[in-house]
């Protein structure tokens, strides 16, 4: 998504875009920032539709990711041994096990595959948008993981 931000900001590389991206901590804030750049910045008025798809897909994937990351996990040790998940805010009293549902490994694998597909789509459509500009592939400093 740093590459998308760099394109929408009209930057020559992703190095500076990385600092902007990391300064916005909330995924919702990041999505809103990208949407504003896409819809309101004059230089992006004629941007192709695939940017809308990228933002929608990022939002959808982030929502699914949040279910797994912020939900409450349980194991049905008295029954089937199934791994159970209560999605965030399913029980106002914090007793998520009443609302927990089994999670299949396939669900996590599908999420991982969807993340990979979005990454490939971004590389296919966004990188060429740089045209004569070149994306800098400078690695981030060692203390900062690469968000791509």
QUIURCOR-V152463 format. One record per backbone hydrogen bond with DSSP energy under -0.5 kcal/mol. CO is the residue of the C=O (numbers start at 1). NH is the residue of the N-H. E is the energy in kcal/mol with one decimal. If there is no record, write none. Layout:
# QUIURCOR-V152463
co nh e
CO NH E
CO NH E
This chain:
# QUIURCOR-V152463
co nh e
1 5 -2.5
2 6 -2.6
3 7 -2.2
4 8 -2.6
5 9 -1.9
6 10 -0.5
6 11 -2.7
7 10 -1.3
14 18 -2.1
15 19 -0.9
16 19 -0.5
16 20 -1.7
17 21 -3.0
18 22 -2.4
19 23 -1.2
20 24 -0.8
21 24 -0.8
23 25 -0.8
26 30 -2.3
27 31 -2.5
28 32 -2.4
29 33 -2.4
30 34 -2.4
31 35 -2.6
32 36 -2.6
33 37 -2.2
34 38 -2.5
35 39 -2.9
36 40 -2.7
36 41 -0.8
37 41 -0.9
41 44 -2.2
42 45 -1.2
44 47 -2.0
48 51 -1.6
49 52 -0.7
49 53 -1.7
50 54 -2.4
51 55 -2.3
52 56 -2.4
53 57 -2.9
54 58 -2.6
55 59 -2.2
56 60 -2.4
57 61 -2.9
58 62 -2.5
59 63 -2.0
60 64 -1.9
61 65 -2.8
62 66 -2.5
63 67 -1.5
64 68 -1.5
65 69 -2.9
66 70 -2.8
67 71 -0.9
71 73 -0.5
72 86 -2.8
74 84 -3.5
75 77 -2.0
76 81 -1.9
82 76 -2.7
83 103 -2.8
84 74 -2.6
85 87 -0.6
85 101 -2.2
86 72 -2.7
87 90 -1.3
91 94 -1.8
94 96 -1.1
95 98 -1.5
96 99 -1.4
96 100 -0.9
101 85 -2.6
104 107 -1.4
104 108 -0.9
105 109 -2.3
106 110 -2.6
107 111 -2.0
108 112 -2.3
109 113 -2.4
110 114 -2.6
111 115 -2.2
112 116 -2.1
113 117 -2.5
114 118 -2.3
115 119 -2.2
116 120 -2.3
117 121 -2.6
118 122 -2.6
119 123 -2.3
120 124 -2.1
121 125 -2.4
122 126 -2.9
122 127 -1.0
126 129 -1.1
127 130 -1.7
128 131 -1.8
130 133 -2.9
134 136 -0.5
136 14 -0.6
141 144 -2.5
143 145 -0.5
